[in-house]
Amino acid sequence: MSRPFLFGAFIFILILTLPARQFIAKTLNMAKLYFHYST
């Protein structure tokens, strides 16, 4: 594997995980709120 390919794959994964990270953060926030109100 060449370096440019790895670099491109890294950027591609980064772009793909950006919305996922926001979704995970929102889900964690909701879980925290739910846990806070349920106890």
Secondary structure, 3 states (H helix, E strand, C coil): CCHHHHHHHHHHHHHHHHHHHHHHHHHHHHHHHHHHHHC
